[in-house]
Amino acid sequence: MHTSSPRALVVEDDRSWQQILVEILTDVGMDVDVADGLPAALACLRAAPHRLAVVDLSLGGSDHRNQEGLAVLDAVRRHDPGCVALLLTGYATVELAVQALTQHGAFTCLRKETFRRAEFRDVVRRALAEAPPAAAEPPPAPGSPSLSPAASQPEGVPPRRGTALVVEDDAGWRALLTELLGELGYAVQVCRSYGEALGLLRRTTFALAVVDLSLASSLFPDDNADGFRLLAQTRRSGIPSLVVSGSAKPEDVERAFEEYGVVAYLEKQAFDRQALRQAIAQVEAVRQAAAGPLSELTEREKEVLQLLAQGLTNKEIAEALVITDNTVKRHLKSIFAKLGVSTRSAAVARALAAGVPSVPTSPPPPSAGEDSPSPKEV
């Protein structure tokens, strides 16, 4: 029995880009229709159903102010609801990307100036796996990289600030946040669900977490609070966290700040680049203020402090670093002196405030006298 190939629609008025897109989509096994504007796109949409649409923003030739592609996105939603639409443009701004994602139903937004064939094929693969209406994106294939391509460090951006965790079930928002955080100097790791994020938090050190409150694959769909559960984990691990959410309920905003200590709460409908930059600036200011004393520690002392923050005993720290118990005690004495503290719990508090990660599970209880050691038993 013959099965027809999935059909794609390319809406692009530049002949060179038409050829590039048709070639790639044909290579991945799709039949491709081509249109150079809204009227031709409407004719194609009415003639046959499509699985994918790649739409250029500006379809007005040299008129860079033309945004006819947004009307094409609306037409795709109206006439071909099973079709997943990608916006491809050379004139993208953050505000435009947000508009395309929130108001016009784009799966994601791609920029021509950073276009890579391999990355585009991967986006197409994920878009084709998207079940209409847009459902959660499937997990990556085994062996595929966990870092988004946009997380690579381009030239001319600030120095790396560590790795940011983005927990977001919408593909377009994942792409947008990854791009912006990459520009701000972060490597980015993305995930789509509470379970996936919890696993990453147990295995990876993060400098920042950006969390959506309502995740489509919620463990409790009738009471979707997975985002809050993640915020509890990130707070316990000492990871500064931001909320980027479609919910603007006052009770959600107040809960995020009061119970989970988030740095900022950004609403998707009013999202802009400057708000994110200001939130990141707050994160960095808090981190730098708290990390001052830690800069005096040696690299080995920092390793000991990190293991201490994870709840390990002196013996466990010694085993992890392949040193003796007495060496651990000497390091702890030095750490306490440099941080101006006298107990293990106070040292851990200073470490967490500076962004040193703990584990998201409760650490084992200290042995008798361990929390307030005498000089001989540090």
N, C-alpha and C positions, 0 to 999 in steps of 0.2 A: 504494500500500500504506500503510495507516494505522499509524503508530508511536505507541504509548502514551507519555504523558508520564511522566517519572520521578516516583516517589511519595515523599512526605516524611511523617514522623510528628512531630507536636508533642505533647510530654508536659508539660503545664502546667496548674495548677489555678486560675490567675487568669484570669477571662474577658477582661479588657482585654488582657493579654499574648497570650492565644490569638488574639484578633482581629488584633493587630498582626502576629504571626508568620505567621498564615494569609494575611493580605493580601500580605505581602512574598513569601512562597514561591509564592503563586499568580501574582503578577506576573512572577516569573522562570520561569514555565512548569511548575510542579509541581502534581500532585494531592496534596492534603493530608488526612491523617487526624489526628484530635485525640483525645487521651486525657488524663484528669485525675489518673491515678495508675498504680501498677504493674499491677493486675489488668487495667485497660482497655488499657494499653500492651501487655501480653502477648497479649491477644486480637487487637490490630491486627497485631502482629509475626507471629502464626501465620496470619493471614488472607491476607496478601500481602507480597511482598518490598518493601523500601524502600531508596531510595538515600541518604536523609539522615534523621537524627533530631535534633531540637532538644529537649533535656531540661532541665527546671528541676531544681535540686538539691532544694529543699524542696517537697514535695507534701503537706504536712500542715496547710494553711491557715495559721493564725497561729502555729503551732509552729515557730519558727525553728531549733530543734535537729533537725528532721526532715531526713534525708538520703536519702530514698527514691529520689532521682534516681540515686544511685550504683548501686542495685540495678537500675534501668532500664538504665543503661549496660551492666551485666553481662548483662542479658537480651538487649540488642541484639547483643552479641558472640556470645552463645550461639545465638540463634534466627535472626539475620539478619546473618551475617558480612560480607555485601557492603555493609552499611549504614555510613555514616560518621556518627559521633555528635558533636554539639556540646553542651557543658554551658553553660547560661545560668543565672546565679544572682545574687541580690542579697546573698548572704552568703559571698562568696568570700574565702578567705585563700590565701596562698602555699602553705601546707602542704596545703590541700584541693586546690588546682590540681595540685600535684605528684602527689597521690594519684590524682586523676582521670586524669591523663595516663599515669602509670606502672602503675597497678594496674587501672584500669577501661577503658582503651582509648579515651579521649576524643581527638578530633582537636584540639580546642582548648577553652579555657574563656573565656567572655565574661561580663562583669559588666553587670548591668542598669543600674547607676547611670551607666555611661559608654556605654550603648547608642546607636549611631548607625545609621540605616537604610542609608546608603550603605556604611558599613564592614561591616555585616552582610551586605549583598548580595555584597560582595567575598569575604567568608569563605565564603559559600555557593557562589559560583562556583568557588573553589579546592577546596572540599570535594567538589564534584561532579566535578571533574577528577581526584580521587584514585582511583586504580585499586585495587580490593580484591585481595589484602590491602594495607594502607596502603603505598603506594609514595611515591617522592619527589614532592613537589609540583611542578607544572610551572612554568616561569619565568613572570614576570608578562607581561602583554600589552604590546606596544610602546607606549610613551608613558605607561605607568602609573608612578606615583611609586615611587622606590626606597626611600624612607624609610617605615617602618611608621607607621600612624596613631598608634600609642601613643608614637611618638618625639617628638610635639609636647610643648612645655614647658607643663605646667599651672601654674596659680597656686599659690604657696606652697611650691614645691619649691626645692632649692638652685640656685644659678646654674649655667648650662651649663658642663660640664666638657669640651666637645668632643664628637666623634663616636666612638661605640663600634661596632666591627664584630662581629657575631654570626654565626658559621659553624656552622649546625645544620641537619640534614636533616629533623628532626621538627617538624611545624607547631606542635604544642602547645608544645613547648619554646621555639621561636622566639618565640611570642606571650608566653609567661611571662617570658623573659629581657628581651624588649623592654620590657615593662611595668615590670619591676623597675629596669632601667637608666634608663628615663625618669624614674622616681621619684627616682633618685639624681643626676639632673641631666645625663644624657647624651642627646644625639641618637643614634639607633640606625639603623644600616644592616645589613640581614640578607641572607645568601646561603646557598646550600644545598650548594655543592660546592667542591672545591679550585680548579678552573678559574675559577669565578666569583669566588671570594675573591682569587685571585692577580691577576685583572684589576683588582679594586677597590683592592688594595694598591699597584698601580702608578699609579693615577690619583688616589687620595684620601688625605688626611692623617687618621690615626686616633689618638685619645688612648688607646685601649684595644681589645684583642681578646679575645673570649670564644669558645673553640674546642672543638667536640666532636671526639673522636679518630677515631671510625669514621663515615665518611660513606657513605651508601647508594650514591651515584653514583661510587664510588671509581674512580680511573684503574687501580688494580691490585686488583680484588676478591678475589683469592686471598691478597693480602698487604696488607690495608687499613691503610695508615699515612698516609693523607692528612692527618690532623690533625697528625701530627708534622712533615710537610713544611711545613704552614702555620706551625707554631711556629718552624721554622727561618727562614721568611721574616719573621715578625713580629720575631724577635730581631734579625735583620740590619737591620731597619728601625728598631730602637729602640722598638718598641711594647710596652708592658707587656701581658702576656697571662695569662689565666686559662683553665683547662681545666674544662669541665662535661661529664662523660662517664658513660656507663653502665658503663664498665670500671673495675673496682676491683683489677685485677691489680697486685701490688706492683712488678713490673718496669716496667709502664707509668707508675706514679706516680713511681718513682725516675728513670726516663728523662726524664720531663717536667721534673722539677726539676734534675737534674744536667746534662743535655745542652742543655736549652732555656731554663732559667732562669725558669720560670713563677712567677708570684706566688702562685698557689694552685691546688689541684686539688680540685674539688668533685665528689663522687659523686652521681649523680642520685637514687639510691634513698635517700640520707640528706640530700638538699638541704634547706636552709632559708634564709630571708631573712637572718638574722643572719650566717651564714657568708659570704654574698655581700657584705654591708655591710662586714664585717671585711676581706675581700680588697680591696675598693675603697679602704678607708681606708689599707691598706698601699701601694697604687698611688699614692694622693695624697701620702702622706708621703714616698715615694721621689722623686716628681716635684718636690715643693716643696723638698726638701733639695738636689736637683741643680740646680734652676732658679734658685737664689739669685743667682749671678753674672750669669745671663742677664737678670735684671731691670734691670741697669745698662746694657744695650745699647739704642741707639736703634732705632727701627723699621727704618730702612734697614740698620743693622748686623745685625739679626736676619734680614732677607732675604738678606743676603750670607752669613751663617753657614748658613742653611738650604740655599742652593745649594752652598756648600762641602761640606756633609754629603752632598749628592747626588753628589759626585765631580766637580763642574765645575771647569775651569781658570779662571784669572783672566780670560782672554779670553772664555770662555763666560759667566762671571758678568756681565761688562761688557755683553755682547750681550743677555743676558736682562733686565738692569735698565736698559738703554739709558743706560749711563754709560761713562766712559773707563776704560782699564786703570789709569791712575794713581789714579783715584778708588777703584777696587777695592782697590788696594794700601794707600791711606790708611785705608780702612775695616778692612782686615785688621790693620793695625798697632794700631788702636784696639781691635779685638776681642781680639787677643792680650794686650794690656795689661790689659784689664778682666777677662779670664778667668785671667790669671796663667799663660799658656802661651807657648811659643816656637816651636811647629811647627804645621803645618796638621793633622797627624794628632791631636795632642793637643787642638786646638780641636774637631775633629770628635767625638772621644771625649766631651768635655764636653757637646757639643750633643746627642748621642744619649742620654746619661744623663739629660738634661733633657727628653727626649721630642721633640726636633726630628727629623722623619722623614728618613731616607735613602731610597734606592731599593733594591728587592729584587734588583737585579743588581749584579755587581761593578763598581765605578767604574773609569774608565780610569786607567791608571797615571800618576802625576805625572811631569812632565818633569824632567829632571836638575836637582837642587838645589831642586826646588819644595817638597819636604816640610820642608826646614829652610832657609827663605829667609833671606838676609842682610837687614839693615834696609833696604837699597836695593831689594830685590826681593820684599817682602812681597806 
